[in-house]
Amino acid sequence: MRILFLGETYRADAQTWIKGIEKASGIKLETKELPKTGGRAARIIKAFGFLLSLGLSKKQYDITLAERATSYGFFSLLVKSKVRIVAQQGISDAFPETGFAGWYKRILQRAIYTRADLIHAWGYVMTYAMLESGAAPSRILVKPKGLNLNLFRYFSERSEAFITAVVTRSLYDIYRHHEILEALAILRKKGIIVHCIMIGDGAEKEKLIDQTSSLGLGDQVHWMGRVPNDELPLQLAKAQLYIAIPETEGVSASLFEAMACGCFPIVTDLPANRAFITSGQNGLLVQVGNPQDLAQKIELYTANPSRFSPFLQSNRKFIEKNCNLEVNMKEFYLTYQKLINQK
């Protein structure tokens, strides 16, 4: 059996899916992705070359797995494959939702969702965009990828003596790291010092480091760069808090990782997060684009951390029940096999 994965293989989410299916199937997956080097014009040329190579290739695959409907999912239509499976990454892959980009991405999304044999929704909140794009309900599988629970262990004690937050989202504007820094500065003026471990890389890195300096947070914010996924739990073990405040969200594997390791989540008040977080209990929800509100929520936690301690174990139990990587990937692969047998 030959299985092709289309997507950005360096991403932790992609690695989780690839390695999980490889273990469940005993098959080494083949991978293809767009080259990231060069300027905009060079990347466009390479993209056309990539599409041409997919269309002209004589290779036959039993299964093609593709991440993100509006890019690799659409590209998978050019692959000679018995079964096509696509995974949506956000609450909708047609983002931004307005303007020309939103218009043509909805067309791409509909093209794959009406042709895919199976569509992965990592949570129910993702299904609305799928159904609106013509996906048959019977072809949607709702279940998270899961985590390696031996790797992402529960840490009842934190290794840092002071209050520490961890941020594990890529350094791009959509994740609003600048507002996290503003919130830390607001708290500092009030005499509340919260250290922050910033994990990840991206286009905003230099600007964010400059902002850290200008806000006088150099002794509080620690920039770690990209950290291998198998080393991430060691960083999560240092932090009492997990912060993520993107303006849009699908079902966040980063949130699940933090919940698994015993970090208290403070995340954006979005439908995807409300599905897992009850504000004031197992986490706190923050208004989009409001660093003052974020500062208040962090202060609420720091005033009485023990108040929230019982909910940390309930978060872990939820992850163990619903997000066991080995169990979920076996179920996925059995579903893939059934689809092949029906062809």
Secondary structure as UniProt FT lines:
FT   STRAND          3..6
FT   TURN            9..10
FT   HELIX           12..25
FT   STRAND          30..32
FT   HELIX           40..56
FT   STRAND          61..67
FT   HELIX           68..73
FT   HELIX           74..75
FT   HELIX           76..78
FT   STRAND          81..87
FT   HELIX           99..113
FT   TURN            114..115
FT   STRAND          118..121
FT   HELIX           124..126
FT   HELIX           127..132
FT   TURN            133..134
FT   HELIX           137..139
FT   STRAND          140..142
FT   TURN            149..151
FT   STRAND          164..167
FT   HELIX           173..175
FT   HELIX           177..189
FT   TURN            190..191
FT   STRAND          195..199
FT   TURN            203..204
FT   HELIX           205..214
FT   TURN            215..216
FT   TURN            218..220
FT   STRAND          221..225
FT   HELIX           229..231
FT   HELIX           232..236
FT   TURN            237..238
FT   STRAND          241..244
FT   HELIX           253..261
FT   STRAND          264..268
FT   HELIX           271..274
FT   TURN            275..276
FT   TURN            280..282
FT   STRAND          283..286
FT   TURN            288..289
FT   HELIX           291..303
FT   HELIX           305..308
FT   HELIX           309..322
FT   HELIX           325..342
//
